Amino acid sequence: MDRRAFIILTLAGAADPAPLPPPVGPAPETLSSGDTQVSAPQPIGDPRFDRWVADFMVRALSEDIPADVLAHELSGLTPDPRILALDSHQPEFSKPVGDYVKGVISDARVATGQRKLAELTWLPQVETRYGVAAEVLIAVWAVETAFGATQGGFDAIRSLATLAAAGRRQEWAEGQIIAVMRIIASHEATRAQLKGSWTGALGQTQFEPSEYLATAVDFDGDGRRDVWGSTEDALASAAHLLVKGGWRRGERWQREMILPAGFDYGLTEGPTQPLPAWTALGARTADGMAWSDLDAAAPGMMLCPAGAGGPAFLALPNHFALRQYNNSMAYALGVGLLADRIAGRAPLVTPWPAETPLSLADRNAAQAALARLGYDPGGVDGMVGAKTRSALRQWQKARGLPADGYLSPRVAQRLVAEAGVGTAPAPVAPN
């Protein structure tokens, strides 16, 4: 899902594509399954892609994909040059989190979401069956495809084959191609219908093909799991996916908090503990509203995604269920905060600070600096995820800085200067 994809693909940066593994066997001239024997697709003249197709055909046949389906869907297949460029610019990971969230929550989107919430008379039945709040499903639908309007025009097999042949997440991409082949072989959808995002995500709520097979439901009762044309099926399937990801009935997803002066920001993205433990540390709810008994008892993790100068959130278990949909803090916060606004809750009390975006080169340099200084960022890939933020907190704490794990341009500049790697970002005003 463009999100997740929900899946997170490794940023390309300036590195060459990863080498493919050794061939698993000679390229077959014919494909056979049962009594069916068909000619293998002809090479297209791209050595890397042709080699991947030849290897993949052997693996796909071992997964019991019908030979005629495999040959037909691979025939004439070529890589899509747009895919690898898009791989490097996932907004959940390349934009400052505040900019991403503000882009998710517009007055027009909130108004449309509220109208949909009132119009979809069957939605309370979905909420009753699965326990996922209706406003959350509307928010997922809004963020994924603008309420079903922009489901994507990329051919799923071509997109996934491009990623697999390039070597990034090859095992995952091949598994998704197998799932697409199964969907086609089962006649649940045609190749022409299987168009979606550049990562192969499908339908109004952007399902990975394997998730479609395992999770999609026929909620409207027409005998088909139609996540493309049926909003009922799409939103009920999204609810089912969230439940499988750990969604807890009757609980919220996150609450904005106000933290006291002197708060230990090293606790952010750290221990999960119920509300009383956080209030004992001086944290209080930003809107002053009461908590339900379920929410107050639920384990919560404190998040400060824009550092000590931005809003703080107590993330409850359902926040992390949203991350199962797309493994990004920014995504889960964006969907959760949009859901709050659709439900009529107030905007944030603490505004997002003005943030200066860091280039991919700057993020890579900061990660390389952390690694050289002995703090493991989880790789140098430009993706400032949980492991990079943890390493940054350790470095900040060791130097007596607020250990909020926030990679601002000033922090990146200091890291690079201390480690003597790469090029430091341009100086910026204090933040």
Secondary structure in CASP SS format (residue, H / E / C, confidence):
PFRMAT SS
TARGET T0000
AUTHOR 0000-0000-0000
METHOD secondary structure of the structure
MODEL  1
M C 1.00
D C 1.00
R C 1.00
R C 1.00
A C 1.00
F C 1.00
I C 1.00
I C 1.00
L C 1.00
T C 1.00
L C 1.00
A C 1.00
G C 1.00
A C 1.00
A C 1.00
D C 1.00
P C 1.00
A C 1.00
P C 1.00
L C 1.00
P C 1.00
P C 1.00
P C 1.00
V C 1.00
G C 1.00
P C 1.00
A C 1.00
P C 1.00
E C 1.00
T E 1.00
L E 1.00
S E 1.00
S E 1.00
G C 1.00
D C 1.00
T E 1.00
Q E 1.00
V E 1.00
S E 1.00
A C 1.00
P C 1.00
Q C 1.00
P C 1.00
I C 1.00
G C 1.00
D C 1.00
P H 1.00
R H 1.00
F H 1.00
D H 1.00
R H 1.00
W H 1.00
V H 1.00
A H 1.00
D H 1.00
F H 1.00
M H 1.00
V H 1.00
R H 1.00
A H 1.00
L H 1.00
S H 1.00
E C 1.00
D C 1.00
I C 1.00
P C 1.00
A H 1.00
D H 1.00
V H 1.00
L H 1.00
A H 1.00
H H 1.00
E H 1.00
L H 1.00
S C 1.00
G C 1.00
L C 1.00
T C 1.00
P C 1.00
D C 1.00
P H 1.00
R H 1.00
I H 1.00
L H 1.00
A H 1.00
L H 1.00
D H 1.00
S C 1.00
H C 1.00
Q C 1.00
P H 1.00
E H 1.00
F H 1.00
S H 1.00
K C 1.00
P C 1.00
V H 1.00
G H 1.00
D H 1.00
Y H 1.00
V H 1.00
K H 1.00
G H 1.00
V H 1.00
I C 1.00
S C 1.00
D H 1.00
A H 1.00
R H 1.00
V H 1.00
A H 1.00
T H 1.00
G H 1.00
Q H 1.00
R H 1.00
K H 1.00
L H 1.00
A H 1.00
E H 1.00
L C 1.00
T C 1.00
W C 1.00
L H 1.00
P H 1.00
Q H 1.00
V H 1.00
E H 1.00
T H 1.00
R H 1.00
Y H 1.00
G C 1.00
V C 1.00
A C 1.00
A H 1.00
E H 1.00
V H 1.00
L H 1.00
I H 1.00
A H 1.00
V H 1.00
W H 1.00
A H 1.00
V H 1.00
E H 1.00
T H 1.00
A C 1.00
F C 1.00
G C 1.00
A C 1.00
T C 1.00
Q C 1.00
G C 1.00
G C 1.00
F E 1.00
D E 1.00
A H 1.00
I H 1.00
R H 1.00
S H 1.00
L H 1.00
A H 1.00
T H 1.00
L H 1.00
A H 1.00
A H 1.00
A H 1.00
G C 1.00
R C 1.00
R C 1.00
Q H 1.00
E H 1.00
W H 1.00
A H 1.00
E H 1.00
G H 1.00
Q H 1.00
I H 1.00
I H 1.00
A H 1.00
V H 1.00
M H 1.00
R H 1.00
I H 1.00
I H 1.00
A H 1.00
S C 1.00
H C 1.00
E C 1.00
A C 1.00
T C 1.00
R C 1.00
A C 1.00
Q C 1.00
L C 1.00
K E 1.00
G E 1.00
S C 1.00
W C 1.00
T C 1.00
G C 1.00
A C 1.00
L E 1.00
G C 1.00
Q C 1.00
T C 1.00
Q C 1.00
F E 1.00
E C 1.00
P H 1.00
S H 1.00
E H 1.00
Y H 1.00
L H 1.00
A H 1.00
T H 1.00
A C 1.00
V C 1.00
D C 1.00
F C 1.00
D C 1.00
G C 1.00
D C 1.00
G C 1.00
R C 1.00
R C 1.00
D C 1.00
V C 1.00
W C 1.00
G C 1.00
S C 1.00
T H 1.00
E H 1.00
D H 1.00
A H 1.00
L H 1.00
A H 1.00
S H 1.00
A H 1.00
A H 1.00
H H 1.00
L H 1.00
L H 1.00
V H 1.00
K H 1.00
G C 1.00
G C 1.00
W C 1.00
R C 1.00
R C 1.00
G C 1.00
E C 1.00
R C 1.00
W C 1.00
Q E 1.00
R E 1.00
E E 1.00
M E 1.00
I E 1.00
L C 1.00
P C 1.00
A C 1.00
G C 1.00
F C 1.00
D C 1.00
Y H 1.00
G H 1.00
L H 1.00
T C 1.00
E C 1.00
G C 1.00
P C 1.00
T E 1.00
Q E 1.00
P C 1.00
L H 1.00
P H 1.00
A H 1.00
W H 1.00
T H 1.00
A C 1.00
L C 1.00
G C 1.00
A C 1.00
R E 1.00
T E 1.00
A C 1.00
D C 1.00
G C 1.00
M C 1.00
A C 1.00
W C 1.00
S C 1.00
D H 1.00
L H 1.00
D H 1.00
A H 1.00
A H 1.00
A C 1.00
P C 1.00
G E 1.00
M E 1.00
M E 1.00
L E 1.00
C C 1.00
P C 1.00
A C 1.00
G C 1.00
A C 1.00
G C 1.00
G C 1.00
P C 1.00
A E 1.00
F E 1.00
L E 1.00
A E 1.00
L C 1.00
P H 1.00
N H 1.00
H H 1.00
F H 1.00
A H 1.00
L H 1.00
R H 1.00
Q H 1.00
Y H 1.00
N C 1.00
N C 1.00
S C 1.00
M H 1.00
A H 1.00
Y H 1.00
A H 1.00
L H 1.00
G H 1.00
V H 1.00
G H 1.00
L H 1.00
L H 1.00
A H 1.00
D H 1.00
R H 1.00
I H 1.00
A C 1.00
G C 1.00
R C 1.00
A C 1.00
P C 1.00
L C 1.00
V C 1.00
T C 1.00
P C 1.00
W C 1.00
P C 1.00
A C 1.00
E C 1.00
T C 1.00
P C 1.00
L C 1.00
S C 1.00
L H 1.00
A H 1.00
D H 1.00
R H 1.00
N H 1.00
A H 1.00
A H 1.00
Q H 1.00
A H 1.00
A H 1.00
L H 1.00
A H 1.00
R H 1.00
L C 1.00
G C 1.00
Y C 1.00
D C 1.00
P C 1.00
G C 1.00
G C 1.00
V C 1.00
D C 1.00
G C 1.00
M C 1.00
V C 1.00
G C 1.00
A H 1.00
K H 1.00
T H 1.00
R H 1.00
S H 1.00
A H 1.00
L H 1.00
R H 1.00
Q H 1.00
W H 1.00
Q H 1.00
K H 1.00
A H 1.00
R C 1.00
G C 1.00
L C 1.00
P C 1.00
A C 1.00
D C 1.00
G C 1.00
Y C 1.00
L C 1.00
S C 1.00
P H 1.00
R H 1.00
V H 1.00
A H 1.00
Q H 1.00
R H 1.00
L H 1.00
V H 1.00
A H 1.00
E H 1.00
A H 1.00
G C 1.00
V C 1.00
G C 1.00
T C 1.00
A C 1.00
P C 1.00
A C 1.00
P C 1.00
V C 1.00
A C 1.00
P C 1.00
N C 1.00
END
